Each structure stands twice: as C-alpha cells, then as structure tokens.
C-alpha cells in the first residue's frame, strides 16, 4: 500500500480531494494495476501518485462503457472526451445566447 492510508484525506492546492491509486481501485471496484495502466496510457491525469475525483469518476465511466457497450479503452476514452467537449460547447452556446438576448 502507498504512503497514503485509506482513511487519510489529501487535498490539492485547489481544494480538490485527492485519492491514492489504492483508494481509486477500491472505489471503482478494479485493481491498482488497472488504475496504473489507465495513468500510463494517459486516460487519467494523476498528480504524482494521487488522483482527483474526476479521474476516479472517469475510471468508473470507462469501466462501465467497456462492460455495458463492449468498447475498448480507446473507444471509451473517445466517448468521454467527446461528451465533455459537447457539454463545453453547449455551455458556450448558452452563454452566447444569453448575451445576445440581453
């Protein structure tokens, strides 16, 4: 186990709770090896040996897309990236429409 116990809370400089690879594996019902693999492939972006909540969520989402839809890692990652981009574009469009109507 890493230097961060399961009950030890670590917070980033931005105030985000950080999770060890072990904690992420437990929360996503996977293994530390899978979490490390996702990090080495660039599917998640660890801060040293710690992960933000969004990375833990992304692991769970990738696992779900793989299990439920049979997507491979690249396909699942692309789906999540496109969904995030669509959400950002929708937010920009809504802001544009609000400014236009103001």
Backbone torsions as a table, in degrees:
resi	resn	phi	psi	omega
1	UNK	NA	151.5	-177.8
2	UNK	-73.8	-179.9	180.0
3	UNK	-70.0	-10.1	-179.9
4	UNK	-104.0	111.6	179.8
5	UNK	-68.0	167.2	-177.5
6	UNK	-67.1	-24.0	-179.5
7	UNK	-98.9	-2.3	-179.1
8	UNK	-80.9	124.7	-179.9
9	UNK	-98.9	127.2	177.9
10	UNK	-118.2	137.5	-177.8
11	UNK	-123.1	138.3	179.1
12	UNK	-75.3	172.0	177.1
13	UNK	-61.7	-27.9	179.2
14	UNK	-82.8	-4.2	179.5
15	UNK	93.4	5.1	178.2
16	UNK	-80.3	138.9	173.6
17	UNK	-69.4	138.9	178.9
18	UNK	-112.9	148.5	-177.6
19	UNK	-123.3	141.8	173.9
20	UNK	-73.0	165.6	176.4
21	UNK	-60.5	-36.6	179.0
22	UNK	-63.8	-45.1	178.3
23	UNK	-62.1	-43.2	179.6
24	UNK	-61.4	-41.2	179.8
25	UNK	-62.9	-42.2	179.2
26	UNK	-65.9	-46.7	-177.5
27	UNK	-64.1	-32.9	-177.6
28	UNK	-99.6	5.2	178.9
29	UNK	53.9	47.2	177.3
30	UNK	-133.1	-163.6	-179.0
31	UNK	-111.2	161.0	175.6
32	UNK	-61.6	-35.3	178.3
33	UNK	-59.9	-41.9	178.3
34	UNK	-65.6	-44.4	179.4
35	UNK	-60.6	-45.4	178.0
36	UNK	-63.6	-37.7	177.3
37	UNK	-63.1	-43.2	177.4
38	UNK	-60.3	-41.1	179.1
39	UNK	-65.2	-44.1	-178.0
40	UNK	-67.9	-27.0	177.2
41	UNK	-84.7	-6.3	-179.8
42	UNK	81.2	16.3	179.8
43	UNK	-78.4	-23.3	173.5
44	UNK	-132.1	161.9	-175.2
45	UNK	-122.0	86.8	-179.1
46	UNK	-69.5	155.7	170.7
47	UNK	-104.1	96.2	-173.0
48	UNK	65.6	-115.7	178.6
49	UNK	-108.3	19.6	-177.6
50	UNK	-121.2	155.8	-179.8
51	UNK	-124.7	144.6	172.3
52	UNK	-77.9	163.6	178.3
53	UNK	-57.7	-36.6	-179.2
54	UNK	-64.6	-31.0	176.8
55	UNK	-71.1	-40.2	177.6
56	UNK	-63.3	-42.6	177.0
57	UNK	-61.8	-42.1	-179.6
58	UNK	-63.4	-40.0	176.7
59	UNK	-58.4	-47.9	-179.4
60	UNK	-62.7	-40.5	179.6
61	UNK	-65.8	-42.6	178.2
62	UNK	-62.1	-45.4	179.3
63	UNK	-60.5	-40.4	179.9
64	UNK	-66.1	-44.3	178.4
65	UNK	-62.5	-37.0	178.0
66	UNK	-67.3	-44.8	-177.0
67	UNK	-71.7	-49.1	-172.5
68	UNK	-80.1	-35.4	-176.2
69	UNK	-111.4	-5.9	178.7
70	UNK	72.4	21.4	179.9
71	UNK	-75.5	150.0	172.9
72	UNK	-82.1	177.5	-176.4
73	UNK	-59.7	-44.5	-178.7
74	UNK	-64.7	-44.5	179.5
75	UNK	-62.3	-44.2	179.4
76	UNK	-63.9	-41.8	178.6
77	UNK	-63.6	-41.6	178.9
78	UNK	-64.0	-41.4	178.4
79	UNK	-60.0	-45.9	-179.6
80	UNK	-66.5	-40.7	178.0
81	UNK	-63.1	-42.4	179.2
82	UNK	-67.5	-38.5	177.9
83	UNK	-62.8	-40.1	178.0
84	UNK	-66.0	-42.0	179.2
85	UNK	-63.9	-42.1	177.7
86	UNK	-61.2	-43.0	178.9
87	UNK	-62.0	-41.2	178.1
88	UNK	-65.5	-41.7	178.8
89	UNK	-65.2	-39.8	177.3
90	UNK	-62.9	-41.0	178.5
91	UNK	-64.6	-41.4	177.9
92	UNK	-64.8	-42.0	178.7
93	UNK	-63.2	-43.4	178.9
94	UNK	-62.7	-42.2	177.7
95	UNK	-63.0	-43.2	178.2
96	UNK	-60.7	-45.6	-179.7
97	UNK	-64.7	-37.1	177.4
98	UNK	-65.4	-42.4	179.4
99	UNK	-67.4	-37.8	-179.3
100	UNK	-66.8	-36.7	-178.4
101	UNK	-85.3	-7.7	-177.9
102	UNK	-79.7	NA	NA
